[in-house]
Amino acid sequence: MTPTPDLSAARWTKSSHSGNNGGNCVELTLAVSGFAPVRDSKIAETGPVIPFTRPAWTAFVSALTRS
């Protein structure tokens, strides 16, 4: 199991594909070495964070772009 990185000082960036109308919004931070944590911006403060490793995030995004 992947350890959860400390995200207390992380700066999050909303996906450029997220709408401004409160729709499906994904946020990502690359502030943690070796990780690419992702969260849902609608529930950012209380919701879960998925702590992808950088290689796993790269593979995930690559698979989406091939679809």
GIPE-V303601 format. One record per residue. N is the residue number from 1. RES is the residue in one letter. SS is DSSP state (H for helix, E for strand, C for the rest). BURIAL is 1 if it has 24 or more other C-alpha atoms within 12 Angstrom, else 0. D_CENTER is the distance of its C-alpha to the mean C-alpha in Angstrom with 2 decimals. Layout:
# GIPE-V303601
n = <N | N>
res = <RES | RES>
ss = <SS | SS>
burial = <BURIAL | BURIAL>
d_center = <D_CENTER | D_CENTER>
This chain:
# GIPE-V303601
n = <1 | 2 | 3 | 4 | 5 | 6 | 7 | 8 | 9 | 10 | 11 | 12 | 13 | 14 | 15 | 16 | 17 | 18 | 19 | 20 | 21 | 22 | 23 | 24 | 25 | 26 | 27 | 28 | 29 | 30 | 31 | 32 | 33 | 34 | 35 | 36 | 37 | 38 | 39 | 40 | 41 | 42 | 43 | 44 | 45 | 46 | 47 | 48 | 49 | 50 | 51 | 52 | 53 | 54 | 55 | 56 | 57 | 58 | 59 | 60 | 61 | 62 | 63 | 64 | 65 | 66 | 67>
res = <M | T | P | T | P | D | L | S | A | A | R | W | T | K | S | S | H | S | G | N | N | G | G | N | C | V | E | L | T | L | A | V | S | G | F | A | P | V | R | D | S | K | I | A | E | T | G | P | V | I | P | F | T | R | P | A | W | T | A | F | V | S | A | L | T | R | S>
ss = <C | C | C | C | C | C | C | C | C | C | C | C | E | E | C | C | C | C | C | C | C | C | C | C | C | E | E | E | E | C | C | C | C | C | E | E | E | E | E | E | H | H | H | C | C | C | C | C | E | E | E | E | E | H | H | H | H | H | H | H | H | H | H | H | H | H | C>
burial = <0 | 0 | 0 | 0 | 0 | 0 | 1 | 0 | 0 | 0 | 0 | 1 | 0 | 1 | 0 | 0 | 0 | 0 | 0 | 0 | 0 | 0 | 0 | 0 | 0 | 1 | 1 | 1 | 1 | 1 | 0 | 1 | 0 | 0 | 1 | 1 | 1 | 1 | 1 | 1 | 1 | 0 | 0 | 0 | 0 | 0 | 0 | 0 | 1 | 1 | 1 | 1 | 1 | 0 | 0 | 0 | 0 | 0 | 0 | 0 | 0 | 0 | 0 | 0 | 0 | 0 | 0>
d_center = <17.69 | 14.88 | 15.39 | 12.96 | 12.55 | 13.91 | 11.48 | 14.48 | 14.74 | 11.22 | 11.08 | 8.15 | 8.40 | 8.62 | 8.88 | 12.58 | 13.14 | 12.53 | 15.98 | 17.57 | 19.26 | 16.79 | 15.78 | 12.67 | 10.01 | 6.29 | 4.82 | 3.29 | 6.04 | 8.49 | 11.06 | 11.47 | 13.74 | 13.05 | 9.45 | 5.99 | 4.29 | 1.66 | 4.83 | 7.77 | 9.44 | 12.77 | 12.72 | 10.49 | 13.41 | 14.56 | 12.05 | 10.38 | 7.27 | 6.70 | 7.50 | 7.71 | 10.50 | 10.64 | 13.32 | 11.68 | 8.67 | 11.61 | 13.67 | 11.37 | 11.13 | 14.82 | 15.80 | 14.52 | 16.42 | 19.44 | 19.65>
